[in-house]
Amino acid sequence: MRLTAALMILLFSLLAEAQERVLVPLAFAEVPGANGSRWTAAVTLFNGGTTAARFIPSPRLCPSSSPVCNPPLDYTLQPGALLHMPYGFAFGHGRQGIMIEFLTGDAAAIAVHVRIRELSRGADAVGTELRAVRAHEMLTGVSQLIDVTTGPSLRTTLRIYRTDTGEPSPFSVAVFGDSADPLHEQITIVPGATPDGIVPGFAALFLPSGAGERQRIRVEPLATGVRYWTFASVTNNESNLFTTITPN
């Protein structure tokens, strides 16, 4: 008991040192998808700086029996080093996003790369890069996603992540064609992040498919103090080719 308490004190003291957090939007070993597809999302880190960087991947989710945590609870990435994160570091939260906390070193010099890939197509599927988002890049106002393609053969999904720890908050999501009048509009409630800020609040919307239209999506938080990130993904139902659209 005393050892556990001591470890918790040490952990929270480390968290107080956190220099920066980075949102990893997806991270999982293999999950089934529509039409027999199988997906994986891999995370790779590279230290391009001149000093070692210490970071913690989701420690408060970490069971003591997990090989990711035992040993140790944190990682040190030396200058010039590349690290392929173990798939289990998100502990079941990788489909809704997870935060990585950098404690020491030059956090700005750490490249965080996320790649999603559909496995059933074998070596032909090299995957698509997903943007990892740093805390200072989070959005607070209206965002626009432009040239989002929809159609009967496509699955179009909008994902919203909240990194503030406030109460559940409404977002207005509107889909436009070529005119200023929305084709579709709805209010979506997005929860806040967990109190420790490690697991972001998350909501996914499956947008109605038009007749192959190239559309614009407007995302607007309707409460103050909300910090969020959003992106749209478009997946071809036949080929499972996956494309992402980020805010402008």
PEWO-V403822 format. One record per residue. N is the residue number from 1. RES is the residue in one small letter. BURIAL is I if it has 16 or more other ideal C-beta (glycine too) atoms within 10 Angstrom, else O. Layout:
n & res & burial
N & RES & BURIAL
N & RES & BURIAL
This chain:
n & res & burial
1 & m & O
2 & r & O
3 & l & O
4 & t & O
5 & a & O
6 & a & O
7 & l & O
8 & m & O
9 & i & O
10 & l & O
11 & l & I
12 & f & O
13 & s & O
14 & l & I
15 & l & I
16 & a & O
17 & e & O
18 & a & I
19 & q & I
20 & e & I
21 & r & I
22 & v & I
23 & l & I
24 & v & I
25 & p & I
26 & l & I
27 & a & I
28 & f & I
29 & a & O
30 & e & O
31 & v & O
32 & p & O
33 & g & O
34 & a & O
35 & n & O
36 & g & O
37 & s & I
38 & r & O
39 & w & I
40 & t & I
41 & a & I
42 & a & I
43 & v & I
44 & t & O
45 & l & I
46 & f & O
47 & n & I
48 & g & O
49 & g & I
50 & t & O
51 & t & O
52 & a & O
53 & a & I
54 & r & I
55 & f & I
56 & i & I
57 & p & I
58 & s & I
59 & p & I
60 & r & I
61 & l & I
62 & c & I
63 & p & O
64 & s & O
65 & s & O
66 & s & O
67 & p & O
68 & v & I
69 & c & I
70 & n & O
71 & p & O
72 & p & O
73 & l & I
74 & d & I
75 & y & I
76 & t & O
77 & l & I
78 & q & O
79 & p & O
80 & g & O
81 & a & O
82 & l & O
83 & l & I
84 & h & O
85 & m & I
86 & p & O
87 & y & I
88 & g & I
89 & f & I
90 & a & I
91 & f & I
92 & g & O
93 & h & I
94 & g & I
95 & r & I
96 & q & I
97 & g & I
98 & i & I
99 & m & I
100 & i & I
101 & e & I
102 & f & I
103 & l & I
104 & t & I
105 & g & I
106 & d & I
107 & a & I
108 & a & O
109 & a & I
110 & i & I
111 & a & O
112 & v & I
113 & h & I
114 & v & I
115 & r & O
116 & i & I
117 & r & I
118 & e & I
119 & l & O
120 & s & O
121 & r & O
122 & g & O
123 & a & O
124 & d & O
125 & a & I
126 & v & O
127 & g & I
128 & t & I
129 & e & O
130 & l & I
131 & r & I
132 & a & I
133 & v & I
134 & r & I
135 & a & I
136 & h & O
137 & e & O
138 & m & I
139 & l & I
140 & t & O
141 & g & O
142 & v & O
143 & s & I
144 & q & O
145 & l & I
146 & i & O
147 & d & O
148 & v & I
149 & t & I
150 & t & I
151 & g & I
152 & p & O
153 & s & O
154 & l & I
155 & r & I
156 & t & I
157 & t & O
158 & l & I
159 & r & I
160 & i & I
161 & y & I
162 & r & I
163 & t & I
164 & d & I
165 & t & O
166 & g & O
167 & e & O
168 & p & O
169 & s & I
170 & p & O
171 & f & I
172 & s & O
173 & v & I
174 & a & O
175 & v & I
176 & f & I
177 & g & O
178 & d & O
179 & s & O
180 & a & O
181 & d & O
182 & p & I
183 & l & I
184 & h & I
185 & e & O
186 & q & O
187 & i & O
188 & t & I
189 & i & O
190 & v & I
191 & p & I
192 & g & I
193 & a & I
194 & t & O
195 & p & O
196 & d & O
197 & g & I
198 & i & I
199 & v & I
200 & p & I
201 & g & I
202 & f & I
203 & a & I
204 & a & O
205 & l & I
206 & f & O
207 & l & I
208 & p & O
209 & s & I
210 & g & I
211 & a & O
212 & g & O
213 & e & O
214 & r & O
215 & q & I
216 & r & I
217 & i & I
218 & r & I
219 & v & I
220 & e & O
221 & p & I
222 & l & O
223 & a & O
224 & t & O
225 & g & O
226 & v & I
227 & r & I
228 & y & I
229 & w & I
230 & t & I
231 & f & I
232 & a & I
233 & s & I
234 & v & I
235 & t & I
236 & n & I
237 & n & O
238 & e & O
239 & s & O
240 & n & I
241 & l & O
242 & f & I
243 & t & O
244 & t & I
245 & i & I
246 & t & O
247 & p & I
248 & n & O
